[in-house]
Amino acid sequence: MPQLDTSTWFITIISMFLALFILLQIKISKHPFPSNPSSKNMTLTQHKTPWEIKWTKTYLPLSLPQQ
């Protein structure tokens, strides 16, 4: 039975990683990033919801028997 020749595996794997690294670098470099990121004013706004001012009734699920 012939032996499997693994002498070229190292250079194949290294060249594959190098090609993937170069492709990812090109893909990332073409991504548009904002040139001057500025912080936004993060003020919280209060919203009036109907359940804050009145009592809401909680119902049992239909699968539970009522006593």
MIDOSE-1310 file (N, C-alpha, C; in nm, 2 decimals, decimal comma, always signed):
residues 67
mpql	+0,09/-0,12/+0,00/+0,00/+0,00/+0,00/+0,09/+0,12/+0,00; +0,06/+0,22/-0,09/+0,15/+0,34/-0,10/+0,13/+0,43/+0,02; +0,24/+0,50/+0,06/+0,24/+0,59/+0,17/+0,18/+0,73/+0,12; +0,10/+0,79/+0,21/+0,05/+0,92/+0,18/+0,16/+1,03/+0,19
dtst	+0,17/+1,11/+0,08/+0,28/+1,21/+0,07/+0,22/+1,34/+0,14; +0,28/+1,37/+0,26/+0,23/+1,49/+0,33/+0,34/+1,60/+0,33; +0,43/+1,59/+0,24/+0,54/+1,69/+0,24/+0,49/+1,83/+0,19; +0,38/+1,84/+0,12/+0,33/+1,97/+0,07/+0,22/+2,02/+0,16
wfit	+0,18/+1,95/+0,26/+0,07/+2,00/+0,34/+0,10/+2,13/+0,42; +0,22/+2,14/+0,47/+0,26/+2,26/+0,54/+0,25/+2,38/+0,46; +0,31/+2,38/+0,34/+0,30/+2,50/+0,25/+0,16/+2,53/+0,21; +0,08/+2,42/+0,19/-0,06/+2,44/+0,14/-0,14/+2,51/+0,25
iism	-0,12/+2,46/+0,38/-0,20/+2,52/+0,49/-0,15/+2,66/+0,52; -0,02/+2,69/+0,51/+0,03/+2,82/+0,54/-0,02/+2,92/+0,43; -0,02/+2,88/+0,30/-0,06/+2,97/+0,20/-0,21/+2,99/+0,20; -0,29/+2,89/+0,25/-0,43/+2,91/+0,27/-0,46/+3,02/+0,37
flal	-0,39/+3,01/+0,49/-0,41/+3,11/+0,59/-0,37/+3,25/+0,55; -0,26/+3,25/+0,47/-0,21/+3,38/+0,42/-0,32/+3,44/+0,32; -0,37/+3,36/+0,24/-0,47/+3,41/+0,14/-0,60/+3,45/+0,22; -0,64/+3,38/+0,32/-0,76/+3,42/+0,39/-0,73/+3,55/+0,47
fill	-0,61/+3,56/+0,52/-0,58/+3,69/+0,60/-0,58/+3,81/+0,50; -0,53/+3,79/+0,38/-0,52/+3,90/+0,29/-0,67/+3,93/+0,24; -0,75/+3,83/+0,21/-0,89/+3,86/+0,17/-0,97/+3,93/+0,28; -0,95/+3,89/+0,40/-1,02/+3,96/+0,51/-0,97/+4,10/+0,53
qiki	-0,84/+4,12/+0,51/-0,79/+4,26/+0,53/-0,85/+4,35/+0,42; -0,86/+4,30/+0,30/-0,92/+4,37/+0,18/-1,06/+4,40/+0,21; -1,14/+4,30/+0,26/-1,28/+4,32/+0,28/-1,30/+4,42/+0,39; -1,22/+4,42/+0,50/-1,24/+4,51/+0,61/-1,20/+4,65/+0,56
skhp	-1,09/+4,66/+0,48/-1,05/+4,80/+0,44/-1,15/+4,87/+0,35; -1,23/+4,79/+0,28/-1,33/+4,85/+0,19/-1,46/+4,89/+0,27; -1,47/+4,85/+0,39/-1,59/+4,88/+0,47/-1,59/+5,03/+0,51; -1,70/+5,10/+0,48/-1,70/+5,25/+0,51/-1,73/+5,27/+0,66
fpsn	-1,63/+5,33/+0,73/-1,64/+5,37/+0,87/-1,66/+5,52/+0,87; -1,73/+5,57/+0,97/-1,74/+5,71/+0,99/-1,60/+5,78/+1,02; -1,58/+5,89/+0,96/-1,44/+5,95/+0,98/-1,43/+6,01/+1,12; -1,53/+6,07/+1,17/-1,52/+6,13/+1,30/-1,64/+6,09/+1,39
pssk	-1,63/+5,99/+1,46/-1,75/+5,94/+1,54/-1,77/+6,04/+1,66; -1,89/+6,08/+1,67/-1,93/+6,17/+1,78/-2,03/+6,11/+1,87; -2,03/+6,15/+1,99/-2,12/+6,09/+2,09/-2,26/+6,16/+2,07; -2,36/+6,08/+2,08/-2,50/+6,13/+2,07/-2,55/+6,16/+2,21
nmtl	-2,65/+6,25/+2,21/-2,71/+6,29/+2,34/-2,81/+6,18/+2,37; -2,79/+6,11/+2,48/-2,87/+5,99/+2,51/-2,97/+6,03/+2,63; -3,06/+6,12/+2,60/-3,15/+6,16/+2,71/-3,27/+6,06/+2,70; -3,32/+6,02/+2,81/-3,43/+5,93/+2,82/-3,56/+6,01/+2,82
tqhk	-3,65/+5,96/+2,74/-3,78/+6,03/+2,73/-3,88/+5,94/+2,81; -3,97/+6,01/+2,89/-4,07/+5,94/+2,97/-4,19/+5,92/+2,88; -4,24/+5,80/+2,86/-4,36/+5,78/+2,79/-4,47/+5,74/+2,88; -4,59/+5,80/+2,86/-4,70/+5,77/+2,94/-4,77/+5,64/+2,89
tpwe	-4,78/+5,54/+2,98/-4,84/+5,42/+2,94/-4,97/+5,40/+3,02; -5,07/+5,34/+2,97/-5,20/+5,33/+3,04/-5,19/+5,25/+3,16; -5,10/+5,15/+3,17/-5,09/+5,07/+3,29/-5,02/+5,13/+3,41; -4,96/+5,25/+3,38/-4,90/+5,32/+3,50/-5,00/+5,39/+3,58
ikwt	-5,11/+5,43/+3,53/-5,21/+5,51/+3,61/-5,33/+5,43/+3,65; -5,35/+5,31/+3,60/-5,47/+5,24/+3,64/-5,43/+5,09/+3,67; -5,52/+5,03/+3,75/-5,49/+4,89/+3,78/-5,54/+4,80/+3,67; -5,45/+4,70/+3,64/-5,49/+4,61/+3,53/-5,52/+4,47/+3,59
ktyl	-5,62/+4,41/+3,55/-5,66/+4,28/+3,60/-5,58/+4,17/+3,54; -5,53/+4,08/+3,62/-5,45/+3,96/+3,58/-5,55/+3,84/+3,57; -5,55/+3,78/+3,45/-5,64/+3,66/+3,43/-5,55/+3,54/+3,44; -5,62/+3,43/+3,49/-5,56/+3,30/+3,49/-5,55/+3,24/+3,35
plsl	-5,45/+3,16/+3,32/-5,45/+3,09/+3,19/-5,58/+3,00/+3,18; -5,62/+2,97/+3,06/-5,74/+2,89/+3,04/-5,72/+2,75/+3,08; -5,60/+2,70/+3,09/-5,58/+2,56/+3,12/-5,60/+2,53/+3,27; -5,59/+2,64/+3,36/-5,61/+2,61/+3,50/-5,75/+2,62/+3,54
pqq	-5,80/+2,52/+3,62/-5,94/+2,52/+3,66/-5,96/+2,63/+3,77; -6,07/+2,70/+3,76/-6,10/+2,80/+3,86/-6,17/+2,74/+3,98; -6,14/+2,79/+4,09/-6,20/+2,73/+4,22/-6,31/+2,81/+4,27
